Amino acid sequence: MKVIVDTMNALHKTGVLPPDLAGMDVPGLVRTLSRGRWARNQVLLVCDGIPWEDAPKTLPNGIQVTFSGHGVTADDVIARVVSQSSISRQLLVVTTDRALQRQVKRLKSSTMDSKVFLQELGLFISQKKMFLT
C-alpha cells in the first residue's frame, strides 16, 4: 500500500504523540516513519508551499517528500496524485480534512485521520523502545 500524508495537517495535531515524539518536524517525521510500522510501505509526504532551506534531501528508501508550490495546497496535490493514479484502491490518504477525505474516497482510495495515524506511529515506536530496553 502507498501512503500519502497531508504532512502539515498531521504535524499540527497536538496531544497525540508521546512526549519524546511531540513537536516533531518533517525530518523527525521522516526518521520516525523509517523506524515505524509504515516503513514497509511507500510513503509520500506532501507539504504545503515551497521547500525550505533545510528540507530533507536524502531520504530512506520508500519515503518521498514533495511540496505543493506557490498558490497550490497540499490538498490539491494529494487530490491530483490520487485522481491520476492507476492504483487508487491501493492508496491510503492520511488527513483530517473532511472534504479531501470525501474526494479521495470517491476515487476508491482509503483514508485515515491524522490523529489515528500519529497514535499508531507513536504506539509502534513506544513498543519498539520497550522491547529494546
ChimeraX attribute file (.defattr): number of C-alpha atoms within 10 A of each C-alpha:
attribute: neighborCount
match mode: 1-to-1
recipient: residues
	/A:1	14
	/A:2	19
	/A:3	20
	/A:4	22
	/A:5	27
	/A:6	25
	/A:7	23
	/A:8	17
	/A:9	20
	/A:10	20
	/A:11	19
	/A:12	14
	/A:13	15
	/A:14	11
	/A:15	11
	/A:16	17
	/A:17	20
	/A:18	15
	/A:19	9
	/A:20	9
	/A:21	17
	/A:22	15
	/A:23	15
	/A:24	15
	/A:25	14
	/A:26	16
	/A:27	15
	/A:28	14
	/A:29	19
	/A:30	21
	/A:31	15
	/A:32	19
	/A:33	21
	/A:34	19
	/A:35	16
	/A:36	18
	/A:37	15
	/A:38	20
	/A:39	17
	/A:40	15
	/A:41	15
	/A:42	15
	/A:43	24
	/A:44	19
	/A:45	21
	/A:46	23
	/A:47	23
	/A:48	21
	/A:49	15
	/A:50	14
	/A:51	15
	/A:52	8
	/A:53	6
	/A:54	7
	/A:55	11
	/A:56	14
	/A:57	9
	/A:58	8
	/A:59	13
	/A:60	12
	/A:61	12
	/A:62	15
	/A:63	21
	/A:64	17
	/A:65	20
	/A:66	16
	/A:67	18
	/A:68	18
	/A:69	14
	/A:70	9
	/A:71	8
	/A:72	13
	/A:73	17
	/A:74	22
	/A:75	21
	/A:76	13
	/A:77	19
	/A:78	24
	/A:79	18
	/A:80	12
	/A:81	15
	/A:82	23
	/A:83	17
	/A:84	11
	/A:85	14
	/A:86	9
	/A:87	13
	/A:88	19
	/A:89	16
	/A:90	15
	/A:91	22
	/A:92	21
	/A:93	26
	/A:94	26
	/A:95	25
	/A:96	18
	/A:97	13
	/A:98	10
	/A:99	11
	/A:100	19
	/A:101	20
	/A:102	14
	/A:103	14
	/A:104	23
	/A:105	17
	/A:106	11
	/A:107	16
	/A:108	17
	/A:109	20
	/A:110	18
	/A:111	21
	/A:112	15
	/A:113	17
	/A:114	24
	/A:115	21
	/A:116	15
	/A:117	17
	/A:118	21
	/A:119	15
	/A:120	17
	/A:121	21
	/A:122	23
	/A:123	16
	/A:124	17
	/A:125	18
	/A:126	17
	/A:127	10
	/A:128	13
	/A:129	10
	/A:130	9
	/A:131	7
	/A:132	7
	/A:133	5
